[in-house]
Structures are given as C-alpha cells and as structure tokens.
Amino acid sequence: MTFDTKAIPDGSGVTVTESVDDDETVVELSVEGIQANRTFGAHVHTEPCGNTPDASGPHYQNVKDPNPPSTDPQFANPRNEVWLDFTTNGRGDGDSSSTVQWRFRAGEARSVVIHEHATETAPGHAGMAGARLACVNVPFR
C-alpha cells in the first residue's frame, strides 16, 4: 500500500526478511526505486496494511507501553521495537536491518511501515517518524 506516490512511486519495490534463532530476531528491509537521497523511518507495526495509513496500528513492542500511544523512550526505543530507518542512494535504493534479543508474539506483528523521516528519540517524541508513506504486509513468525 502506498500513501505518498511522490516519495514511494508506483513500480518501486520493497523486500522484508525475518530470521529467528532462539531468542533473537533479525529483520532486514530493502527498497528500490523510491525517492532518492532521502532518509526514511521504518518500523514493524501490529496490524496489517489497510486502506488508510493508520490501519497498520502502532509499532510492535516487545514490552508494551501501558500508556499508549507510546512516546516514552523506556518503551519506544530500538531495543524494544524494530526500527529500520534507512537512507536511499541516488537511484532511490536503500536497506537496513535490526537485530533484537526477543521473538515476535504470534499474530501481533503484521506489517512494516515506511515513514516520512528518521525516528525521533527525545521524550514525548520517541518512536515518532512522521507520516506513514507506505505499508507492506509481512508474515512474521
């Protein structure tokens, strides 16, 4: 699903892979043909993509913030969520990976969302990365 065709034009591509080993998960993201020379945020979300940007729900968290929406760095951080921020090259290609020391709970991680800018880390803004530009459903284990 693409919500901003200037940043994520028709014909662009995205690949997401997941590798699990005991209590470790590696998620890799690769994009092709999106807006060149730009930094994007990207995260694993709890719901599948839908007709609206918000349909994919919040970020997946290993330890859920009891006070959503989560902007507390104690919960919204790259050790508790899967952050896949990346910068594209001149052709609009980019990639990133994230390794976390836990596994997804069955059925609770359903998509990856590409966001407007790099993920923020300050209290009150932690985990925020701007508008949701595109979403891809992923069958996480």
N, C-alpha and C positions, 0 to 999 in steps of 0.2 A: 504494500500500500504506500503510495506516495502522496504527500500532502502539500509539498512545495516543489513544483516541477522546474523551477529555476535552479534550485540547489541540487535536486535529485531528479534529473530529466528522464523522460521515457527512454528506455533502452539501456539505462545504467544497470549495473549488477551488484549483488551482494551475496557473499557466502559466509555462513556461520558454522563453525565446527565445535564440538564439545568432546573432550577426552576426560575420562574419570579413572582414578586409580586410588583405591582405598578411600581415604578421606580428603582427597584433593580433586579439584575440578579445574580444567583449563578450557577457556573459551577463546576462540580465535575469530576475528572478523576481518574480512577482506572486501573492499569495494572497488568498483571500476566505473569510470565514466561519469562521476558526479562532479560538482563544482570544483574547479582546480584551485590549488594553493590556498586552501582554507582549512581551519581546524573545526572539527565537529565533536560533540559529545555523543556517547552511545552507551546504553545500559540494557541489561536484561530486565524485562518487565513481567508482571504477574499474569496478565491476561493476553489472549490472542489479539491480533490486529483487528480493527473494525472499520466502520465507515467514517468514524471521527477520530482525530488524533488521541483523545483521552480514553478511547475504548480499551487500550492496552493496559490500563490500570497503573498502579505505582511501580516503582523499582522493586525487584525481588530483594528481600533482605534475609540473611541467614538468621539473625536475631531481629525480630520485628520491633520497630519503634512503637511503644504503647500510645503515642500521641501523634498519629498521622495528621496531615501529610508530614513526612519526615524531612526536616532540615537541620536536625541536631547532628553534629559531627560524630557523636558517640555511635549513631546508627547509620547515618548517611556518609559512608566512607568506603574506600576501595577494598577494605578487608571484610566488610560485612555485605557489600553489594558487588556486582560485577560491572566495573567501569571499563569501557572500551574506547576511550577518546582516541582520535587519530587526526592526522593532517594529511591532506591529499597533495600529490605532486602536480606538475604541470599538465598531466594528462587526466587528472581527476581520479587517480588511483591511490589507495591507501590501505593500511592494515594495522591491526593492533591485537594484543592478546592480554588476557587477565588470568592469573592463577590464584585461586582461593583455597583455603585449607578446610573445606567442607564440600558437601554434595547437595544438590537441589533436593528439596522435598518433592515427592511425586505429585505432578499435576499443578505445582504452584509457580513454575517458571515457564512462560509460554511464548515469549517474543523478545526481539531486540529492537529497540527504537533508536533511530539516529536523530540527534538534537542539534539545535541551531549553533551552539558554541561549546567550548570546553566546560567541563564540570567544575562548579564552584566548590570551595571547601570551607568558607567562613561560616561561623554560627549564624543561624537564621537563613542561610542561603546554601548550606551544604547539600550537595547532590543535585542542585539545580543546573540546568544546561540549556535553558531557553525552550523555544517552540519545538514541537515534535514534527520533524520534517518527513520522516518515512518510518515504516514499520515492516518487519519480516517475522512471520511465524516460524518458530523453531521447536522441534520435538525434543526438548531437553529431557534427559533421563532422571 
